[in-house]
Amino acid sequence: QDAQRHPNFETNTALLQELDITDYDMLCFQRWMAMAVVGGGFMSDYDVYPLHKQVSKGLPLPNGGKFTNYDPNPSSGVPSFQSGNAEEW
């Protein structure tokens, strides 16, 4: 629902549909638009537990809000734990 509020939702979704990707992959792309709409923050896959990060409510985002990927091996495929402000998303 949040992704649908993104100003480029319709355009981006139409482009993705041209790629003939699975529904799962479509949702993986759309969650990035949702993060931009809600103002940024931390995002992780539902099966990822970021146990090495200590985050309290109200704590500023790391790296001044710049997009940050916490995956130890970024070449492993789809990133599973990131943070950034709305502009970075």
DSSP file (Angstrom, degrees, kcal/mol; ACC not computed):
  #  RESIDUE AA STRUCTURE BP1 BP2  ACC     N-H-->O    O-->H-N    N-H-->O    O-->H-N    TCO  KAPPA ALPHA  PHI   PSI    X-CA   Y-CA   Z-CA
    1    1 A Q              0   0    0      0, 0.0     4,-0.5     0, 0.0     3,-0.2   0.000 360.0 360.0 360.0 -41.5    0.0    0.0    0.0
    2    2 A D    >   +     0   0    0      1,-0.2     3,-1.6     2,-0.2     4,-0.3   0.911 360.0  56.4 -63.6 -40.9    2.8    2.4    0.8
    3    3 A A  G >  S+     0   0    0      1,-0.3     3,-1.8     2,-0.2    -1,-0.2   0.849  97.4  63.7 -59.6 -33.6    4.5    1.8   -2.5
    4    4 A Q  G 3  S+     0   0    0      1,-0.3    -1,-0.3    -3,-0.2    -2,-0.2   0.701  95.3  60.1 -66.0 -18.4    1.3    2.8   -4.3
    5    5 A R  G <  S+     0   0    0     -3,-1.6    -1,-0.3    -4,-0.5    -2,-0.2   0.549  78.7 111.6 -84.7  -7.6    1.7    6.3   -2.9
    6    6 A H  S X  S-     0   0    0     -3,-1.8     3,-1.9    -4,-0.3     4,-0.3  -0.450  75.3-128.8 -66.6 136.6    5.1    6.7   -4.6
    7    7 A P  T 3  S+     0   0    0      0, 0.0     4,-0.2     0, 0.0     3,-0.2   0.750 108.2  41.1 -61.5 -23.2    4.9    9.3   -7.4
    8    8 A N  T 3> S+     0   0    0      1,-0.1     4,-3.1     2,-0.1     5,-0.3   0.178  81.1 112.9-107.0  16.5    6.5    6.9   -9.9
    9    9 A F  H <> S+     0   0    0     -3,-1.9     4,-2.8     1,-0.2     5,-0.2   0.935  78.8  43.9 -56.6 -52.4    4.6    3.8   -8.8
   10   10 A E  H  > S+     0   0    0     -4,-0.3     4,-2.3     2,-0.2    -1,-0.2   0.921 117.4  45.4 -61.6 -45.5    2.6    3.3  -12.0
   11   11 A T  H  > S+     0   0    0      2,-0.2     4,-2.2     1,-0.2    -2,-0.2   0.943 115.9  45.3 -63.7 -48.9    5.5    4.0  -14.3
   12   12 A N  H  X S+     0   0    0     -4,-3.1     4,-2.3     1,-0.2    -2,-0.2   0.901 113.3  50.2 -63.6 -40.7    7.9    1.8  -12.4
   13   13 A T  H  X S+     0   0    0     -4,-2.8     4,-2.5    -5,-0.3    -1,-0.2   0.906 109.4  51.2 -65.4 -40.9    5.4   -1.0  -12.1
   14   14 A A  H  X S+     0   0    0     -4,-2.3     4,-1.4    -5,-0.2    -1,-0.2   0.912 110.7  49.2 -62.3 -41.5    4.7   -0.9  -15.9
   15   15 A L  H  X S+     0   0    0     -4,-2.2     4,-0.6     1,-0.2    -2,-0.2   0.908 111.7  48.7 -63.3 -41.7    8.4   -1.1  -16.6
   16   16 A L  H ><>S+     0   0    0     -4,-2.3     3,-1.2     1,-0.2     5,-0.7   0.880 106.4  56.5 -66.1 -37.9    8.8   -4.1  -14.3
   17   17 A Q  H ><5S+     0   0    0     -4,-2.5     3,-1.4     1,-0.3    -1,-0.2   0.824  98.3  62.0 -64.3 -30.0    5.8   -5.9  -15.8
   18   18 A E  H 3<5S+     0   0    0     -4,-1.4    -1,-0.3     1,-0.3    -2,-0.2   0.758  96.5  60.4 -65.0 -23.1    7.5   -5.6  -19.2
   19   19 A L  T <<5S-     0   0    0     -3,-1.2    -1,-0.3    -4,-0.6    -2,-0.2   0.562 103.7-133.4 -80.8  -8.5   10.3   -7.7  -17.7
   20   20 A D  T < 5 +     0   0    0     -3,-1.4     2,-0.2    -4,-0.3    -3,-0.1   0.938  45.0 166.1  55.1  51.1    7.9  -10.6  -17.1
   21   21 A I      < -     0   0    0     -5,-0.7    -1,-0.1     1,-0.1    -2,-0.0  -0.490  39.6 -91.9 -92.6 166.2    9.2  -11.1  -13.5
   22   22 A T     >  -     0   0    0     -2,-0.2     4,-2.2     1,-0.1     5,-0.1  -0.267  33.7-110.6 -72.1 162.3    7.6  -13.1  -10.8
   23   23 A D  H  > S+     0   0    0      1,-0.2     4,-2.4     2,-0.2     5,-0.2   0.894 119.9  55.3 -59.2 -39.9    5.2  -11.6   -8.3
   24   24 A Y  H  > S+     0   0    0      1,-0.2     4,-1.9     2,-0.2    -1,-0.2   0.936 108.6  46.2 -59.2 -47.6    7.8  -12.1   -5.6
   25   25 A D  H  > S+     0   0    0      1,-0.2     4,-1.7     2,-0.2    -1,-0.2   0.874 109.6  55.4 -64.8 -36.2   10.4  -10.2   -7.6
   26   26 A M  H  X S+     0   0    0     -4,-2.2     4,-2.5     1,-0.2    -1,-0.2   0.932 108.3  48.1 -60.0 -45.9    7.9   -7.4   -8.3
   27   27 A L  H  X S+     0   0    0     -4,-2.4     4,-1.8     1,-0.2    -1,-0.2   0.854 105.6  58.8 -64.1 -34.6    7.3   -7.0   -4.5
   28   28 A C  H  < S+     0   0    0     -4,-1.9     4,-0.4     1,-0.2    -1,-0.2   0.891 111.4  41.2 -61.9 -39.1   11.0   -6.9   -3.9
   29   29 A F  H >X S+     0   0    0     -4,-1.7     3,-1.2     1,-0.2     4,-0.8   0.902 112.0  55.2 -73.2 -41.3   11.3   -3.9   -6.2
   30   30 A Q  H 3X S+     0   0    0     -4,-2.5     4,-1.9     1,-0.3     3,-0.3   0.784  95.0  66.4 -66.8 -26.9    8.1   -2.2   -4.9
   31   31 A R  H 3X S+     0   0    0     -4,-1.8     4,-2.0     1,-0.2    -1,-0.3   0.800  94.7  59.6 -65.8 -25.4    9.3   -2.3   -1.3
   32   32 A W  H <> S+     0   0    0     -3,-1.2     4,-1.5    -4,-0.4    -1,-0.2   0.896 105.2  48.2 -67.9 -38.7   12.0    0.2   -2.2
   33   33 A M  H  X S+     0   0    0     -4,-0.8     4,-1.9    -3,-0.3    -2,-0.2   0.892 109.1  54.3 -66.0 -38.4    9.4    2.6   -3.4
   34   34 A A  H  X S+     0   0    0     -4,-1.9     4,-2.1     1,-0.2     6,-0.2   0.900 104.6  54.1 -61.7 -40.3    7.5    2.1   -0.1
   35   35 A M  H  <>S+     0   0    0     -4,-2.0     5,-2.8     1,-0.2     4,-0.4   0.881 107.6  50.4 -63.0 -37.3   10.6    2.9    1.9
   36   36 A A  H ><5S+     0   0    0     -4,-1.5     3,-0.8    53,-0.3    -1,-0.2   0.907 111.0  49.3 -65.4 -41.0   10.9    6.3    0.0
   37   37 A V  H 3<5S+     0   0    0     -4,-1.9    -2,-0.2     1,-0.2    -1,-0.2   0.860 108.4  51.7 -68.8 -36.7    7.3    7.1    0.7
   38   38 A V  T 3<5S-     0   0    0     -4,-2.1    -1,-0.2    -5,-0.2    -2,-0.2   0.472 124.6 -97.4 -83.7   0.5    7.4    6.4    4.5
   39   39 A G  T < 5 -     0   0    0     -3,-0.8    47,-0.8    -4,-0.4    -3,-0.2   0.591  60.3 -88.2 100.1  11.5   10.5    8.6    5.0
   40   40 A G  E   < +A   85   0A   0     -5,-2.8     2,-0.3    45,-0.3    45,-0.2  -0.340  63.1 142.0  83.6-168.2   13.3    6.0    4.8
   41   41 A G  E     -A   84   0A   0     43,-2.9    43,-1.1    24,-0.1     2,-0.3  -0.904  58.0 -26.4 128.9-158.5   14.6    4.0    7.7
   42   42 A F  E     -A   83   0A   0     -2,-0.3     2,-0.4    41,-0.2    41,-0.2  -0.720  53.8-176.2 -93.0 144.0   15.8    0.4    8.1
   43   43 A M  E     +A   82   0A   0     39,-2.7    39,-2.7    -2,-0.3     2,-0.3  -0.998   7.1 166.1-138.4 136.2   14.5   -2.4    5.9
   44   44 A S  E     -A   81   0A   0     -2,-0.4    37,-0.2    37,-0.2    36,-0.1  -0.980  42.3 -95.3-142.3 157.6   15.3   -6.1    6.1
   45   45 A D    >   -     0   0    0     35,-2.1     3,-1.9    -2,-0.3    35,-0.1  -0.371  43.5-111.8 -62.4 152.8   13.9   -9.3    4.7
   46   46 A Y  T 3  S+     0   0    0      1,-0.3    -1,-0.1     3,-0.0    34,-0.0   0.728 117.7  52.5 -63.5 -20.4   11.5  -10.9    7.0
   47   47 A D  T 3  S+     0   0    0     33,-0.0     2,-0.5     2,-0.0    -1,-0.3   0.193  90.4  94.6-101.5  17.2   13.9  -13.8    7.6
   48   48 A V    <   -     0   0    0     -3,-1.9    -4,-0.0    32,-0.1     0, 0.0  -0.931  54.2-165.2-111.1 128.6   16.9  -11.6    8.5
   49   49 A Y        -     0   0    0     -2,-0.5     2,-2.5    32,-0.0     3,-0.2  -0.917  10.8-152.4-113.8 104.8   17.7  -10.8   12.1
   50   50 A P    >   +     0   0    0      0, 0.0     3,-1.2     0, 0.0    -2,-0.0  -0.409  33.1 157.4 -77.2  71.3   20.1   -7.9   12.4
   51   51 A L  T 3   +     0   0    0     -2,-2.5    -3,-0.0     1,-0.2     0, 0.0   0.705  64.1  60.9 -71.5 -20.1   21.5   -9.0   15.7
   52   52 A H  T 3  S+     0   0    0     -3,-0.2     2,-0.5     2,-0.0    -1,-0.2   0.489  91.5  79.2 -88.0  -1.5   24.8   -7.1   15.3
   53   53 A K    <   -     0   0    0     -3,-1.2     2,-0.7     2,-0.0     0, 0.0  -0.918  64.8-155.0-109.7 129.5   23.1   -3.7   15.1
   54   54 A Q        +     0   0    0     -2,-0.5     2,-0.5     2,-0.0    -3,-0.1  -0.895  24.1 172.7-102.2 109.1   21.9   -1.9   18.3
   55   55 A V        -     0   0    0     -2,-0.7     2,-0.3     4,-0.0    -2,-0.0  -0.968  12.8-170.4-124.4 129.7   19.1    0.4   17.3
   56   56 A S    >   -     0   0    0     -2,-0.5     3,-2.1     1,-0.0     2,-0.1  -0.822  41.5 -87.8-111.1 155.9   16.9    2.4   19.6
   57   57 A K  T 3  S+     0   0    0     -2,-0.3    -1,-0.0     1,-0.3     0, 0.0  -0.422 116.9  21.1 -61.2 131.4   13.8    4.3   18.7
   58   58 A G  T 3  S+     0   0    0      1,-0.3    -1,-0.3    -2,-0.1     3,-0.1   0.355  85.9 140.6  91.9  -6.0   14.9    7.8   17.7
   59   59 A L    <   -     0   0    0     -3,-2.1    -1,-0.3     1,-0.1    -4,-0.0  -0.530  58.3-111.1 -70.3 132.6   18.5    6.9   16.9
   60   60 A P        -     0   0    0      0, 0.0    -1,-0.1     0, 0.0     3,-0.1  -0.274  37.7 -97.3 -62.6 151.1   19.7    8.7   13.8
   61   61 A L    >   -     0   0    0      1,-0.1     3,-0.6     2,-0.1     4,-0.3  -0.398  46.5-101.3 -66.1 144.9   20.4    6.6   10.8
   62   62 A P  G >  S+     0   0    0      0, 0.0     3,-1.6     0, 0.0     4,-0.2  -0.209 100.9  24.6 -62.3 157.6   24.0    5.6   10.3
   63   63 A N  G >  S-     0   0    0      1,-0.3     3,-1.9     2,-0.2    -2,-0.1   0.810 131.9 -66.3  57.3  35.7   26.2    7.5    7.7
   64   64 A G  G <  S-     0   0    0     -3,-0.6    -1,-0.3     1,-0.3     3,-0.1   0.738  95.4 -57.7  63.3  23.1   24.1   10.6    7.9
   65   65 A G  G <  S+     0   0    0     -3,-1.6    20,-2.8    -4,-0.3    -1,-0.3   0.412  96.1 147.3  86.5  -1.8   21.2    8.8    6.3
   66   66 A K    <   -     0   0    0     -3,-1.9    -1,-0.3    18,-0.2    17,-0.1  -0.361  65.0 -85.6 -63.5 147.9   23.1    7.8    3.2
   67   67 A F        -     0   0    0     17,-0.1     2,-0.4    -3,-0.1    17,-0.2  -0.346  55.1-173.2 -58.5 128.6   22.0    4.5    1.7
   68   68 A T  E     -B   83   0A   0     15,-3.0    15,-2.0    -3,-0.1     2,-0.5  -0.993  16.7-155.8-131.9 130.1   23.9    1.7    3.6
   69   69 A N  E     -B   82   0A   0     -2,-0.4    13,-0.2    13,-0.2    15,-0.0  -0.918   4.7-171.4-104.8 126.3   23.9   -2.0    2.8
   70   70 A Y        +     0   0    0     11,-2.7    12,-0.1    -2,-0.5    -1,-0.1   0.401  44.4 121.7 -98.8   1.5   24.8   -4.2    5.8
   71   71 A D        -     0   0    0     10,-0.5    -2,-0.1     1,-0.2     5,-0.0  -0.466  61.6-139.5 -66.1 133.2   25.1   -7.4    3.9
   72   72 A P  S    S+     0   0    0      0, 0.0    -1,-0.2     0, 0.0    -3,-0.0   0.782  96.3  35.3 -66.8 -25.4   28.6   -8.9    4.4
   73   73 A N    >   -     0   0    0      1,-0.1     3,-2.3     2,-0.0     4,-0.1  -0.782  67.3-175.7-130.2  88.5   28.8  -10.0    0.7
   74   74 A P  G >  S+     0   0    0      0, 0.0     3,-0.7     0, 0.0    -1,-0.1   0.687  82.7  62.6 -61.3 -17.5   27.1   -7.4   -1.5
   75   75 A S  G 3  S+     0   0    0      1,-0.2     3,-0.1     3,-0.0    -2,-0.0   0.402  77.5  92.6 -85.9   5.4   27.7   -9.6   -4.6
   76   76 A S  G <  S-     0   0    0     -3,-2.3     2,-0.4     1,-0.2    -1,-0.2   0.535  98.8-101.9 -78.4  -5.0   25.6  -12.4   -3.1
   77   77 A G  S <  S+     0   0    0     -3,-0.7    -1,-0.2    -4,-0.1     3,-0.0  -0.980  85.2  26.6 128.7-135.8   22.4  -11.3   -4.8
   78   78 A V  S    S-     0   0    0     -2,-0.4     2,-0.0     1,-0.1    -3,-0.0  -0.500  81.3-116.9 -71.2 127.0   19.4   -9.3   -3.5
   79   79 A P        -     0   0    0      0, 0.0     3,-0.1     0, 0.0    -1,-0.1  -0.376  28.0-171.3 -64.1 143.0   20.4   -7.1   -0.5
   80   80 A S        +     0   0    0      1,-0.3   -35,-2.1   -36,-0.1     2,-0.3   0.519  66.0  35.5-117.5  -7.4   18.6   -8.2    2.6
   81   81 A F  E     +A   44   0A   0    -37,-0.2   -11,-2.7     2,-0.0   -10,-0.5  -0.871  69.0 146.0-152.2 115.2   19.3   -5.4    5.2
   82   82 A Q  E     -AB  43  69A   0    -39,-2.7   -39,-2.7    -2,-0.3     2,-0.3  -0.897  23.5-160.5-141.0 167.1   19.7   -1.7    4.4
   83   83 A S  E     +AB  42  68A   0    -15,-2.0   -15,-3.0    -2,-0.3     2,-0.2  -0.975  23.4 134.2-145.4 160.1   19.1    1.8    5.8
   84   84 A G  E     -A   41   0A   0    -43,-1.1   -43,-2.9    -2,-0.3   -18,-0.2  -0.854  48.9 -91.2 170.3 159.8   18.8    5.2    4.3
   85   85 A N  E  >  -A   40   0A   0    -20,-2.8     4,-2.0   -45,-0.2   -45,-0.3  -0.249  53.0 -91.7 -79.0 176.9   16.7    8.4    4.4
   86   86 A A  T  4 S+     0   0    0    -47,-0.8   -46,-0.2     1,-0.2   -47,-0.1   0.881 125.7  52.6 -59.6 -41.0   13.7    8.9    2.0
   87   87 A E  T  4 S+     0   0    0      1,-0.2    -1,-0.2     2,-0.2   -51,-0.1   0.892 108.9  50.2 -63.7 -39.0   15.9   10.7   -0.6
   88   88 A E  T  4        0   0    0      1,-0.3    -1,-0.2   -23,-0.2    -2,-0.2   0.878 360.0 360.0 -67.6 -37.6   18.4    7.8   -0.7
   89   89 A W     <        0   0    0     -4,-2.0   -53,-0.3   -54,-0.1    -1,-0.3   0.515 360.0 360.0 -67.8 360.0   15.6    5.2   -1.1
